[in-house]
Each structure stands twice: as structure tokens, then as C-alpha cells.
Amino acid sequence: MEEFRLYANKTVKALNDATIVSRLAHWNVRGSSFYEAHLLFERVYKELAEFQDGLSESLRTFGYSPDFAQFSGPGISVKNYNCQFLAGLTLDYVMSLSATLQMFFEFLEDLEGDPSLIGISNHIQNISDGTLTLMYLLQSFLGE
């Protein structure tokens, strides 16, 4: 099932990238709203890390083995540590994750004849719900 592997790779990579960006934002944030942003980024990366572990373990039950390419990070360089900038950057990565989760979920829904994939589909939906909450929190911080 090559298509399954493709969606799994994209989803694990997007989840990892969002986790790394939010963790680096947590460690590097500066500005007048430092403390609020620091706590927000901590919440984001902790929730994403929890999702990541559960998703990877669920995918492993279907023979998926993530490789190091999915965990290498987004490969970006940031020199602006302003609260607003980092919140926007984190939001971009969380939104990208949300779109990737939606594509994977739709792919799994098309395979509804395979009952073994129901657990993965439910897992993706739960992560998607959590991601929407994180997007809302980030957008609220940004005043959007």
C-alpha cells in the first residue's frame, strides 16, 4: 500500500515539523508578551509531541516504519524571535499539519472497506480536533 505510506510519511513529517517549530519558539521567544507566548508554545509542543508518539505507534501496527527523514526538522533558519512573528510561524506549521491530516483522513475514508484502518482514521480525527484547538489558541494570541 504505497499510497498509505506516502500519506503516513507526509503526516508524520508535518507533525514533527510543527512540534519542532513550536518547541524552538518556546525556547527563543522574546518581547513584551514573552511569558504568555512562552506558555502557549509550551502547550502547543507538548500536545503535538503526544500526538506524534501515539500516531507513530498506531502507524507501526500497519507495518509503517518512520525513518529519520521524517524527523530531521523543517530545515529553516529564524532570526526574528518576536512573540508575534513566532506565533505566526508556529500557526503556519500547525495549519499545514491540519491540511495534511485532512488529506490523510480523506484517503482513509476512501478505504472504508478495510475495517483495520478504522483505528487509524479515528486517531487522525482526534489529532485533527486537537490541532484545531491549537490553531484557535494561536490565532487568538495573534488577535485574528
Phi, psi and omega per residue, in radians:
M1 nan 1.382 -3.073
E2 -1.136 -0.645 3.137
E3 -1.112 -0.692 3.096
F4 -1.027 -0.807 -3.141
R5 -1.080 -0.690 3.121
L6 -1.081 -0.844 3.117
Y7 -1.143 -0.692 3.116
A8 -1.081 -0.800 3.131
N9 -1.028 -0.837 -3.117
K10 -1.097 -0.699 -3.103
T11 -1.222 -0.796 3.120
V12 -1.088 -0.713 3.132
K13 -1.133 -0.802 -3.139
A14 -1.112 -0.686 3.122
L15 -1.161 -0.753 3.112
N16 -1.130 -0.761 -3.140
D17 -1.069 -0.768 3.126
A18 -1.121 -0.655 3.108
T19 -1.123 -0.801 -3.118
I20 -1.127 -0.800 -3.131
V21 -1.071 -0.768 -3.130
S22 -1.192 -0.601 3.103
R23 -1.198 -0.763 3.113
L24 -1.151 -0.631 3.066
A25 -1.096 -0.736 3.117
H26 -1.021 -0.768 -3.092
W27 -1.304 -0.479 -2.963
N28 -1.962 -0.068 -3.020
V29 -1.080 2.487 3.094
R30 -2.434 2.801 3.056
G31 2.211 3.141 -3.041
S32 -1.174 -0.439 3.123
S33 -1.796 0.495 -3.044
F34 -0.871 -0.947 -2.993
Y35 -1.119 -0.791 3.113
E36 -1.061 -0.792 3.139
A37 -1.156 -0.728 3.131
H38 -0.974 -0.819 3.132
L39 -1.187 -0.676 3.117
L40 -1.086 -0.854 -3.132
F41 -1.102 -0.615 3.096
E42 -1.104 -0.768 3.114
R43 -1.066 -0.779 -3.111
V44 -1.056 -0.906 -3.057
Y45 -1.206 -0.568 3.108
K46 -1.177 -0.750 3.122
E47 -1.158 -0.740 3.125
L48 -1.124 -0.690 3.120
A49 -1.102 -0.677 3.072
E50 -1.097 -0.774 3.106
F51 -1.055 -0.731 -3.070
Q52 -1.088 -0.783 -3.121
D53 -1.117 -0.833 -3.134
G54 -1.112 -0.727 -3.140
L55 -1.127 -0.832 -3.124
S56 -1.054 -0.695 3.128
E57 -1.195 -0.670 3.094
S58 -1.133 -0.753 3.138
L59 -1.123 -0.574 3.123
R60 -1.085 -0.521 3.132
T61 -1.151 -0.284 3.109
F62 -1.855 0.325 3.067
G63 1.505 0.054 3.130
Y64 -1.362 2.293 3.075
S65 -2.150 1.834 3.107
P66 -1.128 2.511 3.098
D67 -1.948 3.101 -3.031
F68 -1.120 -0.399 3.124
A69 -1.066 -0.600 3.141
Q70 -1.267 -0.299 -3.057
F71 -2.012 0.311 -3.101
S72 -1.457 -0.188 3.132
G73 1.638 2.977 -3.041
P74 -1.331 -0.244 3.096
G75 1.191 0.653 3.107
I76 -1.941 2.792 3.062
S77 -2.123 2.238 -3.091
V78 -2.127 2.321 3.122
K79 -2.088 0.000 3.136
N80 -1.895 2.014 -3.078
Y81 -1.895 0.315 3.096
N82 -1.117 2.471 -3.112
C83 -0.909 -0.867 -3.081
Q84 -1.127 -0.765 -3.138
F85 -1.078 -0.838 -3.116
L86 -1.159 -0.598 3.073
A87 -1.150 -0.712 3.094
G88 -1.139 -0.736 3.111
L89 -1.105 -0.790 3.119
T90 -1.088 -0.750 3.110
L91 -1.035 -0.744 3.111
D92 -0.997 -0.765 -3.122
Y93 -1.242 -0.633 3.109
V94 -1.215 -0.650 3.085
M95 -1.159 -0.681 3.078
S96 -1.096 -0.726 3.070
L97 -1.051 -0.783 -3.131
S98 -1.020 -0.772 3.122
A99 -1.126 -0.707 3.121
T100 -1.142 -0.730 3.085
L101 -1.058 -0.718 -3.135
Q102 -1.104 -0.728 3.117
M103 -1.120 -0.743 3.130
F104 -1.127 -0.748 3.137
F105 -1.059 -0.794 3.121
E106 -1.094 -0.700 3.069
F107 -1.042 -0.803 -3.136
L108 -1.149 -0.640 3.106
E109 -1.100 -0.612 3.100
D110 -1.153 -0.370 3.134
L111 -1.736 0.475 -3.029
E112 -1.020 -0.237 3.089
G113 -1.278 -0.193 3.133
D114 -1.788 1.726 -3.068
P115 -1.117 -0.339 3.138
S116 -1.209 -0.303 -3.116
L117 -1.592 -0.052 -3.130
I118 -1.060 -0.726 3.134
G119 -1.068 -0.753 3.109
I120 -1.123 -0.765 3.140
S121 -1.054 -0.762 3.097
N122 -1.113 -0.692 3.126
H123 -1.098 -0.791 3.121
I124 -1.074 -0.724 3.133
Q125 -1.111 -0.720 3.108
N126 -1.117 -0.725 3.102
I127 -1.123 -0.725 3.129
S128 -1.066 -0.739 3.094
D129 -1.073 -0.780 3.110
G130 -1.120 -0.641 3.129
T131 -1.150 -0.666 3.098
L132 -1.082 -0.677 3.083
T133 -1.098 -0.772 3.124
L134 -1.115 -0.680 3.093
M135 -1.083 -0.741 3.121
Y136 -1.065 -0.787 -3.140
L137 -1.081 -0.765 3.130
L138 -1.144 -0.749 3.118
Q139 -1.128 -0.673 3.100
S140 -1.097 -0.748 3.112
F141 -1.050 -0.692 -3.116
L142 -1.382 -0.157 -3.138
G143 1.370 0.415 -3.139
E144 -1.608 nan nan
